[in-house]
């Protein structure tokens, strides 16, 4: 077996050596250059101290952190582990009776040992990462005829022929095939094993260190093509789609295949270049802004960004135990908080007349809640929008009305959907679609008010927005809380559903541009982050990595029709709003996970209360 300088065993040995050297130096520093213990006693204390630190660090999960990937968050976690052990050591020493002198360590030695051990521990970790990155850069430098690991998708006739041909090239190593035909899985085709279905693409690519992915799928079996493209967009590999001979011959240029529903927008001059971004925008200052659903996750997050230079009015059914209670807005006397029902026209009328900008975010959301209360969902989400529009119809002050629709209007397979992609709402037999149909009807209503009454409207369709303070039922919240509480994470179906996750700060940036740019009036926008595209199963695994917990992921049957893929196209948002999301998924998930960890008591109390209520029914 080859020697691995980055193994966990080597890390533990090096960490033990750092602690031992630090304790020895601390003794010499604090006692003028001499060891204050007899020989055997010194070695016994040294052994106990080193073993104690390593066990303590293990309890803090430091053994899971690969030094070559250490970051600032890991450094702080290491510091906490070292500090708490030293504090424990001080407490033990102070608690020992004065009559016990054997094995006693002075507070000065403990303090100096802590400082030296911490500096040494962080130093060797940083050095290990630096050496690893230097070697990686050298390894990644272009080399002639470097071995290339290739994964083939599609174990059909074409794939088999290509595998046979590739096997002759000594600089290509075929990792294997992925194919959705269960009859082929586990078999060997042209010397390469069929490793499993295409849903394993992300896992196989990472674990098998794949360099390139080649896709050989016949036209009749391309139902999963959009899913593959969405996953490959976010993997560090090169990928090629190989058309059939017939497709090449039938193509006008013989080379280009328009697979999937990706496209290039052509402007009036026939150029395929991106349209120039409209720079004109107005500052949102000294406005009166009404936000319905203002106590919620998105409403309160947007209000925080607007409250400094504007008068903000938040309208919601109630504010207690809502996301806003975690926001400084909750106790801000400059922010007006009005409790009321969106279906109450009288409550809305006077507030709407005061506003320059109205953001209509109030709605019944969450698949579980929608399925349980489809009638209330339709009434609140459609009639509520109608009430707000009627209240604003003759308002002389209104400068912008922002309507929240949903990405669900595109149905179960929405890959790189543009704003003018045909909507596809499911059957009325499924209660889930009551939310989408109400929002879609609201879109048509908003457009009608814009066309007939000249109302300055904008529509936004959010694609899987997450972040701190989201309290409603949500995959990220459920995964993180279960992980932190040591409860198995439940994933619906096989976990191959694909989502693009957008962090709340990026989403609010887009909302602000919709309110500020005149060009946005009358338009609708799909807003999300296609760079953060991942399967639900991979999301659960990432959450476990970030929380450092080891709980099982359990696959369960979905209680309602699920969305297979949901990824937006941002072409229009980039052109008109100059929108570009900045938060990568791992960083945004870490921020979100940290927030849930800090507020875990709040969620545990709510879960206890719901348990008591259900037990008493």
C-alpha positions as CSV (number, residue, x, y, z in Angstrom):
1,X,0.0,0.0,0.0
2,X,1.4,3.4,-1.0
3,X,2.4,5.9,1.7
4,X,-0.1,8.8,2.1
5,X,1.5,11.8,3.7
6,X,-2.0,13.4,4.1
7,X,-3.6,10.5,6.0
8,X,-5.5,11.0,9.2
9,X,-3.0,8.8,11.1
10,X,-0.1,11.1,10.0
11,X,-2.1,14.1,11.1
12,X,-2.6,12.6,14.6
13,X,1.0,11.7,14.9
14,X,2.1,15.2,13.9
15,X,-0.4,16.8,16.2
16,X,0.8,14.7,19.1
17,X,4.4,15.7,18.4
18,X,3.4,19.4,18.4
19,X,1.8,19.0,21.8
20,X,4.7,17.1,23.2
21,X,7.3,19.7,22.0
22,X,5.1,22.6,23.2
23,X,4.8,21.1,26.7
24,X,8.5,20.6,26.9
25,X,9.2,24.2,25.8
26,X,6.6,25.5,28.2
27,X,8.4,23.7,31.1
28,X,11.8,25.2,30.1
29,X,10.4,28.7,29.6
30,X,8.5,28.8,32.9
31,X,11.3,27.3,35.0
32,X,14.4,29.1,33.7
33,X,15.6,26.3,31.4
34,X,15.1,23.2,33.6
35,X,12.4,20.5,33.6
36,X,10.5,20.7,37.0
37,X,9.8,17.0,37.2
38,X,11.9,13.9,37.8
39,X,12.5,11.9,34.6
40,X,9.7,9.2,34.8
41,X,7.2,11.7,36.2
42,X,7.8,14.1,33.3
43,X,7.3,11.4,30.7
44,X,4.1,10.2,32.4
45,X,2.7,13.7,32.5
46,X,3.7,14.2,28.8
47,X,2.0,11.0,27.7
48,X,-1.2,11.9,29.6
49,X,-1.2,15.4,28.2
50,X,-0.7,14.4,24.6
51,X,-3.3,11.6,24.8
52,X,-5.7,13.9,26.5
53,X,-5.4,16.6,23.8
54,X,-5.8,14.0,21.0
55,X,-8.9,12.5,22.6
56,X,-10.4,16.0,23.2
57,X,-9.7,17.0,19.7
58,X,-11.3,13.8,18.5
59,X,-14.4,14.7,20.5
60,X,-14.4,18.1,18.7
61,X,-14.3,16.4,15.4
62,X,-10.8,17.8,14.4
63,X,-9.9,14.4,13.0
64,X,-12.4,14.9,10.2
65,X,-10.8,18.0,9.0
66,X,-8.3,17.4,6.2
67,X,-5.4,19.7,6.8
68,X,-4.8,20.3,3.1
69,X,-8.3,21.9,2.9
70,X,-8.2,23.9,6.2
71,X,-10.0,27.3,6.1
72,X,-10.7,30.1,8.6
73,X,-13.8,28.4,10.0
74,X,-11.7,25.2,10.7
75,X,-9.0,27.3,12.4
76,X,-11.5,28.9,14.8
77,X,-12.9,25.4,15.5
78,X,-9.3,24.2,16.3
79,X,-8.8,27.2,18.6
80,X,-11.9,26.4,20.5
81,X,-10.9,22.8,21.0
82,X,-7.4,23.7,22.3
83,X,-8.8,26.5,24.6
84,X,-11.5,24.4,26.2
85,X,-9.0,21.6,27.0
86,X,-6.6,24.0,28.6
87,X,-9.4,25.5,30.7
88,X,-10.4,22.0,31.8
89,X,-6.8,21.3,32.8
90,X,-6.6,24.5,34.9
91,X,-9.9,23.6,36.6
92,X,-8.6,20.1,37.5
93,X,-5.3,21.5,38.8
94,X,-7.1,24.1,41.0
95,X,-9.5,21.5,42.3
96,X,-6.7,19.1,43.4
97,X,-6.0,19.1,47.2
98,X,-2.8,20.9,48.2
99,X,-1.5,17.6,49.6
100,X,-1.2,16.1,46.1
101,X,2.0,17.3,44.5
102,X,2.7,14.5,42.0
103,X,1.5,15.3,38.5
104,X,0.6,18.9,39.3
105,X,1.1,21.4,36.5
106,X,1.4,25.1,37.2
107,X,-1.1,27.5,35.6
108,X,1.8,29.3,33.9
109,X,3.0,26.1,32.2
110,X,-0.6,25.3,31.1
111,X,-1.0,28.8,29.7
112,X,2.3,28.8,27.8
113,X,1.7,25.2,26.6
114,X,-1.8,26.2,25.2
115,X,-0.3,29.2,23.3
116,X,2.6,27.1,21.9
117,X,0.4,24.1,21.0
118,X,-2.2,26.3,19.3
119,X,0.4,28.2,17.3
120,X,2.1,24.9,16.4
121,X,-1.2,23.2,15.4
122,X,-2.3,26.0,13.2
123,X,1.2,26.4,11.8
124,X,1.5,22.7,10.7
125,X,-2.0,22.8,9.3
126,X,-1.3,25.9,7.3
127,X,2.1,24.5,6.1
128,X,0.5,21.3,5.1
129,X,-2.1,23.1,3.0
130,X,0.5,25.4,1.4
131,X,2.7,22.4,0.4
132,X,-0.4,20.6,-1.0
133,X,-1.4,23.6,-3.1
134,X,2.1,24.0,-4.4
135,X,2.2,20.3,-5.5
136,X,-1.3,20.5,-6.9
137,X,-0.4,23.5,-9.1
138,X,2.6,21.6,-10.4
139,X,0.5,18.5,-11.0
140,X,-2.2,20.6,-12.8
141,X,0.4,22.2,-15.1
142,X,-0.1,21.1,-18.8
143,X,1.7,17.8,-19.5
144,X,2.1,16.0,-22.7
145,X,0.2,12.8,-23.0
146,X,-1.1,12.8,-19.5
147,X,-3.3,9.9,-18.5
148,X,-7.0,10.9,-18.8
149,X,-9.8,9.2,-16.9
150,X,-13.0,9.1,-18.9
151,X,-16.6,8.3,-17.9
152,X,-19.0,7.2,-20.6
153,X,-22.7,7.7,-20.4
154,X,-24.8,5.4,-22.5
155,X,-23.8,1.7,-22.8
156,X,-25.5,1.3,-26.2
157,X,-24.1,0.4,-29.6
158,X,-22.3,3.8,-30.0
159,X,-20.9,3.8,-26.5
160,X,-19.6,0.2,-26.8
161,X,-17.9,1.0,-30.1
162,X,-16.2,4.1,-28.6
163,X,-15.1,2.1,-25.5
164,X,-13.4,-0.4,-27.8
165,X,-11.6,2.3,-29.7
166,X,-10.5,4.2,-26.6
167,X,-9.1,1.0,-25.0
168,X,-6.4,1.1,-27.6
169,X,-5.1,4.5,-26.4
170,X,-2.7,4.0,-23.6
171,X,-3.2,7.5,-22.4
172,X,-7.0,7.0,-21.8
173,X,-8.4,5.1,-18.9
174,X,-12.1,4.3,-19.1
175,X,-13.6,4.5,-15.6
176,X,-16.8,2.8,-16.8
177,X,-20.3,3.4,-18.1
178,X,-23.5,5.0,-16.6
179,X,-26.8,3.8,-18.0
180,X,-30.4,4.0,-16.8
181,X,-31.3,0.6,-18.2
182,X,-31.4,-1.7,-15.2
183,X,-30.6,-4.7,-17.4
184,X,-27.2,-3.3,-18.2
185,X,-26.2,-2.2,-14.7
186,X,-23.4,-4.3,-13.3
187,X,-22.5,-5.9,-16.6
188,X,-19.3,-5.3,-18.6
189,X,-19.6,-3.7,-22.1
190,X,-16.5,-3.6,-24.3
191,X,-14.3,-4.2,-21.2
192,X,-15.8,-1.4,-19.1
193,X,-18.2,-2.0,-16.3
194,X,-21.7,-0.3,-16.2
195,X,-21.4,1.3,-12.7
196,X,-25.0,2.3,-12.3
197,X,-27.7,4.8,-13.4
198,X,-27.0,8.4,-14.5
199,X,-28.2,9.7,-11.1
200,X,-24.8,8.6,-9.8
201,X,-23.0,11.0,-12.1
202,X,-21.9,13.5,-9.3
203,X,-20.8,10.7,-6.9
204,X,-18.8,8.7,-9.5
205,X,-17.2,11.8,-11.0
206,X,-15.8,12.8,-7.6
207,X,-14.9,9.5,-6.1
208,X,-13.3,8.1,-9.3
209,X,-11.5,11.3,-10.1
210,X,-13.0,11.6,-13.6
211,X,-11.4,14.1,-16.0
212,X,-13.9,13.9,-18.9
213,X,-17.4,12.7,-19.5
214,X,-18.6,11.6,-22.9
215,X,-22.4,11.3,-23.5
216,X,-23.6,8.7,-26.1
217,X,-27.4,8.7,-25.8
218,X,-29.7,7.8,-28.6
219,X,-32.5,10.3,-29.5
220,X,-35.2,7.9,-28.1
221,X,-33.5,7.9,-24.7
222,X,-32.8,11.5,-24.1
223,X,-35.4,12.2,-21.5
224,X,-32.6,12.6,-18.9
225,X,-30.4,14.9,-21.1
226,X,-31.4,18.1,-19.3
227,X,-30.6,16.5,-15.9
228,X,-27.1,15.5,-17.1
229,X,-26.3,18.9,-18.5
230,X,-27.4,20.6,-15.2
231,X,-25.2,18.3,-13.2
232,X,-22.2,18.6,-15.5
233,X,-22.4,22.4,-15.4
234,X,-21.3,22.2,-11.8
235,X,-18.6,19.5,-12.0
236,X,-14.9,20.2,-12.5
237,X,-14.7,18.0,-15.7
238,X,-14.8,18.5,-19.4
239,X,-17.9,17.0,-21.1
240,X,-18.9,16.3,-24.7
241,X,-22.2,15.3,-26.2
242,X,-21.8,13.1,-29.2
243,X,-24.6,13.1,-31.8
244,X,-25.4,10.1,-33.9
245,X,-24.2,9.9,-37.5
246,X,-27.7,10.6,-38.8
247,X,-27.9,13.8,-36.7
248,X,-24.5,15.0,-38.0
249,X,-25.6,14.4,-41.6
250,X,-29.0,16.1,-41.1
251,X,-27.5,19.1,-39.3
252,X,-27.1,22.2,-41.6
253,X,-23.6,22.8,-40.5
254,X,-22.7,19.1,-39.8
255,X,-21.2,19.9,-36.4
256,X,-23.7,21.7,-34.2
257,X,-26.4,19.8,-32.4
258,X,-29.1,21.9,-30.6
259,X,-29.7,19.5,-27.7
260,X,-31.8,20.4,-24.7
261,X,-33.6,23.7,-24.7
262,X,-30.6,26.0,-24.5
263,X,-30.6,28.9,-26.9
264,X,-29.1,32.2,-28.0
265,X,-31.2,35.3,-28.0
266,X,-30.8,37.2,-31.2
267,X,-31.2,41.0,-31.2
268,X,-32.7,43.1,-33.9
269,X,-29.5,43.3,-35.9
270,X,-29.2,39.6,-36.1
271,X,-26.3,39.5,-33.7
272,X,-26.0,36.8,-31.1
273,X,-24.1,39.0,-28.7
274,X,-25.5,39.8,-25.3
275,X,-27.6,42.9,-25.3
276,X,-26.1,45.9,-23.6
277,X,-27.1,46.3,-19.9
278,X,-29.3,49.3,-19.3
279,X,-27.4,51.3,-16.8
280,X,-30.2,53.7,-15.9
281,X,-31.5,53.2,-12.4
282,X,-33.0,55.3,-9.6
283,X,-32.0,55.3,-6.0
284,X,-34.6,54.0,-3.6
285,X,-34.5,56.7,-1.0
286,X,-37.1,58.7,0.9
287,X,-39.9,56.3,-0.3
288,X,-42.8,54.8,1.6
289,X,-42.6,51.1,1.0
290,X,-45.4,48.6,1.8
291,X,-44.4,44.9,2.0
292,X,-47.1,42.4,2.4
293,X,-45.9,39.2,4.1
294,X,-43.3,41.5,5.7
295,X,-42.8,39.2,8.7
296,X,-41.7,36.4,6.5
297,X,-38.3,35.2,5.4
298,X,-38.0,37.1,2.1
299,X,-40.2,40.1,3.1
300,X,-38.1,40.8,6.3
301,X,-34.8,40.3,4.5
302,X,-35.8,42.8,1.8
303,X,-37.1,45.2,4.4
304,X,-33.7,45.2,6.1
305,X,-32.1,46.4,2.9
306,X,-34.7,49.2,2.5
307,X,-35.3,50.4,6.0
308,X,-32.2,52.7,6.4
309,X,-33.3,55.3,3.8
310,X,-37.0,54.7,3.5
311,X,-40.2,54.5,5.5
312,X,-41.1,50.8,5.6
313,X,-44.5,49.4,6.4
314,X,-44.8,45.6,7.1
315,X,-48.2,44.0,6.7
316,X,-48.7,40.4,7.9
317,X,-51.2,38.2,9.8
318,X,-48.9,38.1,12.8
319,X,-45.3,38.8,13.8
320,X,-44.7,36.6,16.7
321,X,-42.4,33.6,16.1
322,X,-41.8,34.8,12.5
323,X,-38.4,35.3,10.8
324,X,-38.6,39.0,11.6
325,X,-38.1,38.4,15.3
326,X,-34.5,37.4,14.5
327,X,-34.0,40.7,12.6
328,X,-33.2,44.2,14.0
329,X,-36.4,45.4,12.3
330,X,-38.5,43.7,15.0
331,X,-37.6,46.4,17.6
332,X,-37.0,49.2,15.1
333,X,-39.5,52.0,15.9
334,X,-39.1,53.5,12.4
335,X,-40.5,50.3,10.8
336,X,-44.3,50.1,11.1
337,X,-45.7,46.6,11.7
338,X,-49.4,46.2,10.9
339,X,-51.2,42.9,11.7
340,X,-54.0,42.1,9.3
341,X,-55.4,39.7,6.7
342,X,-54.5,40.1,3.1
343,X,-58.1,39.3,2.2
344,X,-59.4,42.3,4.3
345,X,-59.8,45.1,1.7
346,X,-60.4,47.7,4.4
347,X,-57.1,47.0,6.2
348,X,-55.2,47.2,2.9
349,X,-56.8,50.3,1.4
350,X,-55.4,53.1,3.4
351,X,-51.9,51.5,3.6
352,X,-51.7,51.0,-0.2
353,X,-52.6,54.6,-0.8
354,X,-49.7,55.8,1.3
355,X,-47.1,53.7,-0.6
356,X,-44.7,54.6,-3.4
357,X,-43.6,51.0,-3.7
358,X,-45.6,47.9,-2.9
359,X,-44.0,44.5,-2.6
360,X,-46.6,41.7,-2.5
361,X,-44.9,38.7,-0.9
362,X,-47.8,37.5,1.3
363,X,-48.9,34.0,0.4
364,X,-49.5,30.5,1.7
365,X,-46.3,28.6,0.9
366,X,-44.8,25.1,1.6
367,X,-45.8,22.0,-0.3
368,X,-47.1,20.3,2.8
369,X,-49.2,23.2,3.8
370,X,-50.5,23.8,0.3
371,X,-51.6,20.1,0.0
372,X,-53.4,20.3,3.3
373,X,-55.2,23.6,2.6
374,X,-55.7,23.9,-1.1
375,X,-58.8,26.1,-0.8
376,X,-57.1,28.6,1.5
377,X,-54.1,28.5,-0.8
378,X,-56.1,29.5,-3.9
379,X,-58.1,32.2,-2.0
380,X,-55.2,33.8,-0.2
381,X,-52.7,33.7,-3.1
382,X,-55.1,34.8,-5.9
383,X,-57.8,36.8,-4.2
384,X,-55.1,38.4,-2.0
385,X,-53.3,39.7,-5.1
386,X,-56.6,40.9,-6.5
387,X,-57.3,42.9,-3.3
388,X,-53.9,44.6,-3.4
389,X,-54.2,45.5,-7.1
390,X,-57.7,47.0,-6.5
391,X,-56.4,49.0,-3.6
392,X,-53.6,50.4,-5.8
393,X,-55.5,50.9,-9.1
394,X,-56.1,54.6,-8.6
395,X,-53.2,55.4,-6.4
396,X,-51.4,58.6,-7.7
397,X,-48.3,57.8,-5.6
398,X,-47.5,54.3,-6.9
399,X,-44.1,54.0,-8.6
400,X,-43.6,50.2,-8.6
401,X,-45.6,47.1,-7.7
402,X,-43.5,43.9,-7.3
403,X,-45.5,40.6,-7.5
404,X,-44.1,37.3,-6.2
405,X,-45.0,34.4,-8.5
406,X,-43.3,31.0,-8.3
407,X,-40.9,28.7,-10.3
408,X,-43.5,26.0,-10.0
409,X,-45.5,27.5,-12.9
410,X,-43.0,25.7,-15.2
411,X,-44.0,22.2,-13.9
412,X,-42.0,19.1,-13.1
413,X,-39.2,19.5,-15.6
414,X,-37.9,23.1,-15.7
415,X,-34.4,23.2,-17.0
416,X,-32.8,26.5,-17.9
417,X,-36.3,28.0,-18.3
418,X,-36.6,31.4,-19.8
419,X,-39.3,33.9,-18.9
420,X,-41.3,33.1,-22.0
421,X,-41.0,29.3,-21.6
422,X,-44.5,27.9,-21.8
423,X,-45.9,27.1,-18.3
424,X,-46.9,23.6,-17.4
425,X,-49.1,23.3,-14.3
426,X,-50.2,19.8,-13.3
427,X,-53.6,18.2,-13.0
428,X,-56.3,19.6,-10.7
429,X,-56.5,16.1,-9.1
430,X,-53.2,16.9,-7.3
431,X,-53.6,19.5,-4.5
432,X,-49.9,20.5,-4.9
433,X,-50.7,22.5,-8.0
434,X,-53.2,24.8,-6.3
435,X,-50.2,27.0,-5.3
436,X,-48.8,27.2,-8.8
437,X,-52.2,27.8,-10.5
438,X,-53.1,30.6,-8.1
439,X,-49.7,32.3,-8.7
440,X,-50.0,31.8,-12.4
441,X,-53.5,33.4,-12.4
442,X,-52.0,36.2,-10.4
443,X,-49.3,36.8,-13.1
444,X,-52.0,37.2,-15.7
445,X,-54.0,39.5,-13.4
446,X,-50.9,41.7,-12.8
447,X,-50.1,41.9,-16.5
448,X,-53.8,42.9,-17.2
449,X,-53.5,45.8,-14.7
450,X,-50.3,46.8,-16.4
451,X,-51.8,46.7,-19.9
452,X,-55.2,48.3,-19.1
453,X,-54.4,50.6,-16.2
454,X,-50.8,51.4,-16.9
455,X,-49.8,50.1,-13.4
456,X,-45.9,49.9,-13.1
457,X,-45.6,46.2,-12.3
458,X,-42.8,43.7,-12.1
459,X,-43.1,39.9,-11.5
460,X,-40.4,37.7,-9.9
461,X,-40.3,33.9,-9.9
462,X,-38.0,32.7,-7.1
463,X,-36.0,29.5,-7.6
464,X,-35.2,27.8,-4.3
465,X,-34.2,30.7,-2.1
466,X,-32.6,29.8,1.2
467,X,-30.6,31.4,4.0
468,X,-30.6,32.3,7.7
469,X,-34.1,33.0,9.3
470,X,-36.1,30.8,7.0
471,X,-38.5,29.0,9.3
472,X,-41.1,27.4,7.1
473,X,-40.8,23.8,5.9
474,X,-37.8,23.6,3.6
475,X,-35.3,21.0,2.5
476,X,-32.2,23.0,3.7
477,X,-33.8,23.7,7.1
478,X,-35.0,20.1,7.6
479,X,-31.6,18.6,6.6
480,X,-29.6,21.0,8.9
481,X,-31.9,20.6,11.9
482,X,-32.1,16.8,11.7
483,X,-28.3,16.7,11.3
484,X,-27.7,18.9,14.4
485,X,-30.2,16.9,16.4
486,X,-28.8,13.5,15.4
487,X,-32.0,12.5,13.6
488,X,-31.8,10.6,10.2
489,X,-32.3,12.9,7.2
490,X,-35.3,12.0,5.1
491,X,-34.9,12.4,1.3
492,X,-38.0,11.9,-0.9
493,X,-37.6,9.3,-3.7
494,X,-34.1,8.4,-4.7
495,X,-32.7,11.9,-4.1
496,X,-31.9,12.5,-7.8
497,X,-34.2,15.6,-8.0
498,X,-32.1,18.6,-9.1
499,X,-32.4,22.1,-7.7
500,X,-30.5,25.4,-8.1
501,X,-30.1,27.0,-4.7
502,X,-30.1,30.8,-4.4
503,X,-28.8,32.5,-1.2
504,X,-31.1,35.2,0.2
505,X,-28.6,38.0,-0.2
506,X,-28.2,37.4,-3.9
507,X,-32.0,37.2,-4.3
508,X,-32.5,40.5,-2.5
509,X,-29.9,42.1,-4.8
510,X,-32.1,41.1,-7.7
511,X,-35.3,42.5,-6.0
512,X,-33.6,45.8,-5.4
513,X,-32.7,46.1,-9.1
514,X,-36.3,45.4,-10.0
515,X,-37.4,48.3,-7.9
516,X,-34.7,50.6,-9.1
517,X,-34.5,50.1,-12.8
518,X,-37.2,51.7,-15.1
519,X,-36.6,49.1,-17.7
520,X,-37.9,46.4,-15.3
521,X,-41.5,47.8,-15.5
522,X,-43.8,45.4,-17.2
523,X,-41.3,42.6,-17.1
524,X,-41.1,39.2,-15.4
525,X,-37.8,37.6,-14.1
526,X,-36.7,34.2,-13.2
527,X,-34.2,34.6,-10.3
528,X,-32.0,31.9,-8.8
529,X,-28.4,30.7,-9.1
530,X,-27.7,28.0,-11.7
531,X,-24.1,27.8,-10.5
532,X,-25.4,26.1,-7.3
533,X,-27.1,23.2,-9.0
534,X,-27.0,19.9,-7.1
535,X,-29.2,16.8,-6.5
536,X,-31.2,16.6,-3.3
537,X,-29.1,13.7,-2.1
538,X,-25.9,15.5,-2.7
539,X,-27.3,18.5,-0.8
540,X,-28.0,16.2,2.2
541,X,-24.4,14.9,2.1
542,X,-23.0,18.4,1.9
543,X,-25.1,19.4,5.0
544,X,-23.6,16.5,6.9
545,X,-20.1,17.5,5.9
546,X,-20.7,21.1,7.1
547,X,-22.3,20.1,10.4
548,X,-19.7,17.4,11.0
549,X,-22.4,15.0,12.1
550,X,-22.8,11.4,11.1
551,X,-26.5,10.5,10.7
552,X,-28.0,8.2,8.1
553,X,-29.8,9.5,5.0
554,X,-33.1,7.7,4.6
555,X,-34.9,7.5,1.2
556,X,-38.6,7.7,1.7
557,X,-41.6,7.7,-0.7
558,X,-42.7,11.3,-1.7
559,X,-46.2,12.1,-0.4
560,X,-46.9,14.3,-3.4
561,X,-45.7,14.8,-7.0
562,X,-42.2,16.0,-7.0
563,X,-40.3,18.3,-9.3
564,X,-37.6,16.4,-11.3
565,X,-35.4,19.4,-12.2
566,X,-35.6,23.1,-11.5
567,X,-32.9,25.4,-13.0
568,X,-33.5,29.0,-14.2
569,X,-32.0,30.8,-17.1
570,X,-30.6,34.2,-16.0
571,X,-30.2,35.7,-19.5
572,X,-32.9,38.3,-19.1
573,X,-32.0,39.2,-15.5
574,X,-28.4,39.7,-16.6
575,X,-29.4,41.9,-19.5
576,X,-32.0,44.1,-17.8
577,X,-31.0,44.0,-14.1
578,X,-27.3,43.3,-14.4
579,X,-27.9,40.5,-12.0
580,X,-25.1,38.1,-11.1
581,X,-25.3,35.9,-8.0
582,X,-22.1,35.8,-5.9
583,X,-22.6,33.2,-3.1
584,X,-21.4,29.7,-3.9
585,X,-23.4,26.9,-2.4
586,X,-20.9,25.6,0.2
587,X,-20.2,29.1,1.7
588,X,-23.9,30.0,1.7
589,X,-24.8,26.7,3.3
590,X,-22.2,27.2,6.0
591,X,-23.6,30.6,6.9
592,X,-27.1,29.1,7.0
593,X,-26.0,26.1,9.0
594,X,-24.2,28.3,11.6
595,X,-27.4,30.4,12.0
596,X,-29.5,27.3,12.7
597,X,-26.9,26.0,15.1
598,X,-26.9,29.3,17.0
599,X,-30.8,29.2,17.2
600,X,-31.2,25.5,17.7
601,X,-33.0,26.1,21.1
602,X,-35.8,28.1,19.3
603,X,-36.5,25.2,16.9
604,X,-36.3,22.5,19.7
605,X,-38.9,24.5,21.7
606,X,-41.2,24.7,18.7
607,X,-40.9,21.0,18.1
608,X,-41.6,20.3,21.8
609,X,-44.7,22.5,21.7
610,X,-46.0,20.8,18.5
611,X,-45.4,17.4,20.1
612,X,-47.4,18.4,23.2
613,X,-50.3,19.8,21.1
614,X,-50.4,16.6,19.0
615,X,-50.2,14.4,22.1
616,X,-53.2,16.2,23.6
617,X,-55.5,15.8,20.6
